[in-house]
Structures are given as C-alpha cells and as structure tokens.
Amino acid sequence: MLLTGRIPKHVGIIMDGNGRWAELRGLPRIEGHRRGVERSKEVIEFSAELGLKVLTLYAFSTENWRRPSAEVATLMRLLELYLKNELDRLIKNDIVFKTIGDTVMLPEHIQKIIRHAEQKTSSNKGMTLVTALSYSGRNEILRAVKKLLYSRIKPEELTEEVFNSYLDTADLPAPDLIIRTSGEMRISNFLLWQAAYSELYFTDTLWPDFTKDELLLAIQDYQRRERRFGSLPVRADAP
C-alpha cells in the first residue's frame, strides 16, 4: 500500500487490546504484552520511514499501577528489556527517545535506563519517539499547575503558551492524529491538553494485530478530513 499526501507531524497511539488478544487465543495476558512490544517495534520503524516527526505511544498509564502486582512487574521487565535491546537500533535509525509522565513512580533502575537512553539519543536528528510512562493527562496538568505555583508567575502573565511550557510535552508539537486500537472509543486520559484539535481514529483491531497497513489506513483517513481548529475548515492534505 502506497501513501501520498501530507503526513501528520505528530501521531499519538493508545495501544489497547494486548490482554484481550491473548485471552481470545487461550494464552496468558503476558503473551499479549510481549506481542504488543513486538508490534511497537514495527510501528516505530515504519513511522520513522514515513517521515513522522513525533510518535507518542501510550505505554503505561497511572491507572495501570492498579493492575495485579505480577502483571505490573512483568510490564516493567518488558520495558527494561526493550530499552536495553533496542537502544542501538534507535541510535542507528537516528531516533530521539523521550519519556513523558510521572516517571518518579517507576522503579529506580528503570529511571536510570530511561535517562541513559534519552542521553544517548539526544543528538539524533530523526523522529522523536515519546513513550508515555506512568502517565495521565490529568496528572500532567496538575504537575504543571504545581510548577506554575512555585514559579510565582502573575495571573496576568499566564497564557496558553506559558502554561504549555510547563507540560511534559513543552518542546513538542500538538498531535495531529490520535489512534486508539481495540474498539474502545475514548482517549482515556491521554494528552488531554494537547489533543484539543487532534483528529481521532478508532479501530477494532487489537494492538498486537495493528500492522503497517493499519497505520496507513489511519493516516489516509486523516488526510481526507477537514481540520477546523475552531474556525475555518482546513483539509489535512492541503498544501
């Protein structure tokens, strides 16, 4: 499948359906998470090939801490293995690695691995891969408000631009397109401030089955839309 037309600068993906994928096949939930990680690798590389500037993956929400401890521990282990095993590939593909979220809640050794990956890829010039870890949009906004209070900015000095500078995504463009897999039609606390004018795309496909062609279909759907930004319509594929 070929893709023509304008490519969105920033795509966010809510990667949902790993557990259901496993259950439908009579497999343990962890197998669904493993397959989900493999799918993530494919989508990351393909997104870079397409020319996306930013790809944000919703990997682990603050709500996910409520899952059974064994499942959380396995997810942390998968994250650790991914960062260790894929760092050289990220560097080779000129991808910048960045995390957003309340990462102080992560195990200390995971935090160290994240900092190492961010430092080693910081001089890369290609796509930025953003991994949302221990993340929720409400938590991000609350943390931004706390930073603002400590900064003692005067009310009359506070603008949308100033507030945006205190968010985890301060140096990133707002997402043009947000994709959610698994058939659920909500954004589940993902990039609440940033998604104000994002196009939303929902698919019944479970994340481990979300192929390159599925991503192309989502982008083609985006290209057919008229983006309004609260005023006049603008086609997503307009020059």
C-alpha positions in Angstrom: 0.0 0.0 0.0 1.4 3.4 -1.0 0.9 6.6 0.8 0.7 10.0 -0.8 -0.3 13.4 0.5 0.6 15.2 3.6 2.0 13.2 6.5 0.9 14.2 10.0 3.8 15.6 12.0 2.8 14.0 15.3 0.8 10.8 15.8 -0.2 9.5 19.2 -1.3 5.9 19.7 -3.3 4.4 22.6 -2.1 0.8 22.3 -5.0 -1.1 23.6 -6.0 -4.8 23.4 -3.0 -6.8 24.4 -4.9 -8.7 27.2 -7.9 -9.4 25.0 -5.7 -10.6 22.2 -4.1 -13.2 24.5 -7.4 -14.3 26.0 -9.0 -14.8 22.6 -6.2 -17.3 21.9 -6.2 -19.0 25.3 -2.8 -17.5 26.2 -1.7 -15.8 29.4 -2.1 -12.0 29.3 1.7 -11.5 29.4 2.0 -13.1 26.0 -0.3 -10.4 24.7 2.0 -7.8 26.2 5.0 -9.5 24.6 3.3 -9.5 21.2 2.4 -5.9 21.8 6.0 -4.9 22.3 7.0 -6.6 19.0 4.2 -4.7 17.2 5.5 -1.5 18.7 9.0 -2.1 17.2 7.5 -2.5 13.8 5.3 0.6 14.1 8.1 2.7 15.4 10.5 1.9 12.5 7.7 2.3 9.9 6.7 5.7 11.4 10.2 6.9 11.0 10.3 5.7 7.4 7.1 7.5 6.7 8.6 10.8 7.9 6.7 11.4 11.1 8.4 14.0 13.3 6.9 12.7 16.5 5.3 9.4 17.5 3.9 9.2 21.0 3.0 5.7 22.4 0.7 5.4 25.5 2.7 2.6 27.1 1.8 2.6 30.8 -0.8 4.9 32.4 -1.0 5.9 36.1 -4.1 3.8 36.3 -2.1 0.7 35.2 -0.4 0.7 38.7 -3.7 -0.8 40.0 -3.2 -3.9 38.0 -2.1 -7.1 39.7 1.5 -6.7 41.0 2.7 -9.7 39.0 1.4 -8.1 35.8 2.9 -4.7 36.6 6.3 -6.4 37.4 6.2 -8.1 34.0 5.4 -4.9 32.2 8.3 -3.2 33.9 10.6 -6.1 32.8 9.4 -5.8 29.2 10.1 -2.1 29.3 13.6 -2.7 30.7 14.3 -5.4 28.0 13.0 -3.1 25.2 15.2 -0.2 26.3 18.3 -2.3 26.7 17.8 -4.3 23.5 16.6 -1.6 21.2 18.9 1.3 22.1 21.4 0.6 19.4 18.6 0.3 16.8 17.2 3.7 17.9 20.6 5.2 17.6 21.2 3.6 14.2 17.8 4.9 12.9 18.6 8.4 14.2 15.5 8.3 16.6 15.4 10.5 19.6 13.9 8.8 22.7 11.9 10.8 25.2 9.5 9.9 28.0 6.6 11.8 29.5 4.7 11.1 32.7 5.2 10.9 36.4 8.4 8.8 36.0 9.5 9.2 39.6 6.9 6.4 40.3 8.9 4.0 38.2 11.5 1.6 39.8 14.8 3.4 40.2 16.7 1.1 37.9 14.1 1.8 35.2 14.5 5.5 35.7 18.3 5.1 35.2 17.8 3.1 32.0 15.4 5.8 30.7 17.9 8.6 31.5 20.6 6.7 29.7 18.5 6.1 26.6 17.5 9.8 26.5 21.1 10.9 26.8 22.4 8.5 24.2 19.8 9.6 21.6 19.6 13.3 22.4 21.9 14.3 19.5 19.9 12.3 16.9 18.1 14.3 14.2 15.3 12.0 13.1 11.9 11.2 14.5 11.2 11.7 18.2 9.8 8.6 19.9 7.8 9.7 23.0 6.9 6.9 25.5 4.2 7.9 27.9 5.1 6.0 31.1 3.2 6.3 34.4 1.3 8.9 32.5 -2.2 10.5 32.7 -3.3 13.8 31.2 -4.9 15.0 34.5 -1.7 14.2 36.4 0.4 16.0 33.9 -1.8 19.1 34.1 -1.7 19.0 37.9 2.1 18.7 37.9 2.2 21.7 35.5 0.0 23.8 37.8 2.2 23.0 40.8 5.3 24.1 38.8 3.5 27.3 37.9 2.6 28.0 41.6 6.2 27.5 42.6 7.4 29.8 39.8 5.2 32.6 41.1 4.0 33.7 37.7 1.5 36.5 38.0 -2.1 35.7 36.8 -1.9 38.4 34.1 1.2 36.7 32.8 -0.3 33.3 32.3 -1.2 32.5 28.7 -1.8 29.2 26.9 1.7 29.4 25.6 3.2 29.9 29.1 1.1 27.0 30.5 2.1 24.8 27.6 5.8 25.4 28.5 5.2 23.7 31.9 3.8 20.5 30.4 5.8 17.3 29.7 5.4 17.9 26.0 6.6 21.5 26.1 9.1 21.1 23.2 6.8 19.0 21.0 4.1 19.9 18.5 0.5 19.0 19.4 -0.6 15.7 18.0 -2.3 15.9 14.6 -3.8 12.4 14.9 -4.6 10.1 17.8 -5.2 6.5 17.1 -6.8 4.0 19.5 -6.9 0.3 18.9 -9.3 -2.4 20.3 -12.6 -0.8 19.6 -12.8 1.5 22.6 -13.9 5.0 21.6 -12.4 7.2 24.2 -8.9 8.8 24.8 -8.6 7.5 28.4 -6.7 10.4 30.0 -4.2 10.7 27.1 -2.8 14.1 26.2 -5.9 16.0 27.4 -4.5 19.5 26.9 -2.6 18.7 23.7 -5.4 16.8 22.0 -7.7 19.9 21.8 -7.8 19.8 18.0 -6.4 16.4 17.2 -8.2 14.1 14.7 -9.3 10.9 16.4 -9.2 7.5 14.7 -10.7 4.4 16.3 -10.2 0.8 15.1 -11.5 -2.5 16.3 -8.1 -4.1 15.6 -6.3 -5.2 18.8 -2.8 -3.7 19.2 -0.8 -6.9 18.5 -2.6 -7.1 15.1 -2.1 -3.4 14.3 0.1 -3.7 11.1 1.8 -1.2 8.9 -1.2 -1.3 6.6 -3.5 -0.4 9.6 -1.3 2.6 10.3 -1.5 3.7 6.6 -5.3 3.4 6.7 -5.4 5.6 9.7 -3.2 8.3 8.1 -5.2 8.1 4.8 -8.4 8.7 6.9 -6.7 11.7 8.5 -5.8 13.1 5.1 -9.4 13.1 3.9 -10.6 15.2 6.9 -11.1 18.9 7.1 -9.3 20.2 10.2 -11.1 23.2 11.7 -9.0 24.3 14.7 -12.1 26.1 16.0 -12.6 28.2 12.9 -12.4 27.8 9.1 -12.0 24.2 7.8 -8.6 23.2 6.5 -8.1 19.9 4.7 -5.5 17.7 6.4 -3.8 17.2 3.0 -3.9 20.8 1.9 -0.6 22.4 0.8 
